[in-house]
């Protein structure tokens, strides 16, 4: 194989993923820009956003990697039927994501006042973290399982799909979930 053919194959495989990631990033940024009033109404929310999005990538990237490994080892079949292993892994990811997000919201409430910055009440940030974590988690579980299973059935390596998929979907669904959760929290608290 020549260097030219390897580079060509690499770019042909990576370009669609990069384009989808760029469009997803723009969508997430558009959602963030539409939250200007919400960010102003909830002191500390802007500090929570990067942590919230990073948690989505870490937790659901792990889920995708576990599913991919299970497929390669023959422990799981790539079919959309109830499977205890897939269900337990998805539930564990959801719980980990929600708990980590709740922890991040508590840190925001502790750290910002220590830095002399205003912060919303713990109740408001916990509602946002809990609801946003659940909404985005359910969406990401569906996306990750679908992409990993469909990619595997089509002869693709799911490990190559997990990273870009989770990053893009995590940003888009994460921002949409934060927007919805923030609006609910402002109405309730």
C-alpha positions in Angstrom: 0.0 0.0 0.0 1.2 3.5 -0.8 1.1 6.4 1.5 -1.2 8.1 -1.0 -3.8 5.3 -0.8 -3.6 5.1 3.0 -4.2 8.9 3.2 -7.0 8.7 0.7 -8.7 5.9 2.6 -8.3 7.8 5.9 -9.8 11.1 4.5 -12.7 9.2 2.8 -13.5 7.6 6.1 -13.0 10.6 8.3 -14.5 13.4 6.2 -18.2 12.5 6.6 -17.7 12.2 10.4 -15.9 15.5 10.5 -18.7 17.2 8.6 -21.4 15.8 10.8 -19.4 16.9 13.9 -19.0 20.4 12.5 -22.7 20.7 11.8 -23.5 19.2 15.3 -21.2 21.7 16.9 -22.9 24.6 15.1 -26.3 23.3 16.2 -25.1 23.0 19.8 -23.7 26.6 19.6 -26.9 27.9 18.2 -28.8 26.3 21.1 -26.3 27.9 23.6 -26.7 31.3 21.9 -30.5 31.0 22.3 -30.1 30.5 26.0 -28.8 34.0 26.7 -31.8 34.9 28.9 -31.7 31.6 30.7 -27.9 32.0 31.4 -28.6 35.5 32.8 -31.4 34.2 35.0 -29.5 31.3 36.5 -26.2 32.5 37.9 -23.6 29.7 37.6 -25.3 27.9 34.7 -22.6 29.0 32.2 -20.0 27.4 34.5 -22.0 24.1 34.6 -22.3 23.9 30.8 -18.7 22.7 30.0 -18.8 20.2 32.8 -22.2 18.9 31.8 -21.1 18.4 28.2 -17.8 16.8 29.2 -19.6 14.3 31.4 -21.8 13.3 28.5 -18.7 12.5 26.4 -17.0 10.5 29.2 -19.9 8.5 30.4 -21.6 7.7 27.0 -18.2 7.2 25.3 -17.5 4.5 27.8 -20.9 2.9 27.1 -20.2 2.9 23.4 -16.7 1.3 24.0 -18.2 -1.4 26.2 -20.9 -2.2 23.7 -18.3 -2.3 20.9 -16.1 -4.6 22.9 -19.0 -6.9 23.7 -19.9 -7.1 20.0 -16.3 -7.9 19.1 -16.2 -10.6 21.7 -19.6 -12.1 20.7 -21.1 -11.4 24.1 -23.9 -9.2 22.6 -25.7 -9.6 19.3 -26.3 -6.4 17.3 -30.1 -6.7 17.4 -32.7 -4.3 18.9 -34.2 -6.8 21.3 -34.2 -6.8 25.1 -30.7 -7.9 26.3 -29.9 -7.8 30.0 -26.2 -6.9 29.4 -27.1 -3.9 27.2 -29.8 -2.8 29.6 -27.6 -3.0 32.6 -24.8 -1.1 30.8 -27.3 1.6 29.6 -28.8 2.0 33.1 -25.3 2.2 34.7 -24.3 4.9 32.1 -27.5 6.8 32.9 -27.0 6.7 36.6 -23.3 7.6 36.3 -24.1 10.5 34.1 -26.8 11.9 36.4 -24.8 11.4 39.6 -21.7 13.1 38.0 -23.9 16.0 36.8 -25.5 16.4 40.2 -22.0 16.4 41.8 -20.9 19.1 39.3 -23.9 21.2 40.2 -23.0 21.0 43.9 -19.4 22.0 43.1 -20.7 25.1 41.2 -22.7 26.1 44.3 -19.7 25.6 46.5 -16.9 27.0 44.3 -18.5 30.2 42.9 -19.3 31.9 46.2 -15.8 31.0 47.4 -14.5 33.0 44.3 -16.9 35.8 45.2 -19.2 35.1 42.3 -23.0 34.9 42.4 -24.7 31.5 42.1 -28.3 30.3 41.9 -29.7 28.2 44.6 -28.7 24.6 44.9 -32.4 23.6 44.3 -32.4 25.3 40.9 -29.1 23.8 39.8 -30.0 20.3 41.0 -33.3 20.4 39.1 -31.4 21.5 36.0 -28.7 18.8 36.5 -31.1 16.0 37.3 -33.6 16.7 34.5 -30.9 17.6 31.9 -28.9 14.5 32.8 -31.9 12.2 32.4 -33.1 13.8 29.2 -29.7 13.8 27.5 -28.9 10.4 28.9 -31.9 8.7 27.4 -31.3 10.4 24.0 -27.6 9.4 24.1 -28.3 5.8 25.0 -30.6 5.5 22.0 -28.0 7.2 19.7 -25.0 5.2 21.0 -26.8 1.8 20.8 -28.2 2.5 17.4 -24.9 3.7 15.9 -22.8 0.9 17.4 -25.2 -1.9 16.4 -26.0 -0.5 12.9 -22.3 0.2 12.2 -21.3 -3.3 13.4 -23.9 -4.9 11.2 -22.7 -3.0 8.2 -19.1 -4.2 8.7 -17.8 -1.0 10.3 -15.7 -0.9 13.4 -17.9 0.6 16.1 -14.9 1.9 17.9 -14.3 4.3 15.1 -17.9 5.5 15.3 -18.2 6.0 19.1 -16.0 9.0 19.7 -17.4 11.3 17.0 -20.9 10.2 17.6 -20.9 10.7 21.3 -19.1 14.0 21.0 -21.5 15.4 18.5 -24.7 13.9 19.9 -23.6 14.8 23.4 -23.2 18.4 22.5 -26.5 18.7 20.6 -28.7 16.7 23.0 -26.8 18.0 26.0 -27.5 21.6 25.1 -31.2 20.8 24.2 -31.6 19.0 27.5 -30.0 21.9 29.4 -32.3 24.4 27.7 -35.4 22.3 28.5 -34.3 21.6 32.1 -33.4 25.3 32.7 -36.8 26.4 31.5 -38.5 23.8 33.8 -36.3 24.8 36.7 -37.1 28.5 36.3 -40.8 27.7 36.2 -40.7 25.4 39.2 -38.2 27.0 41.6 
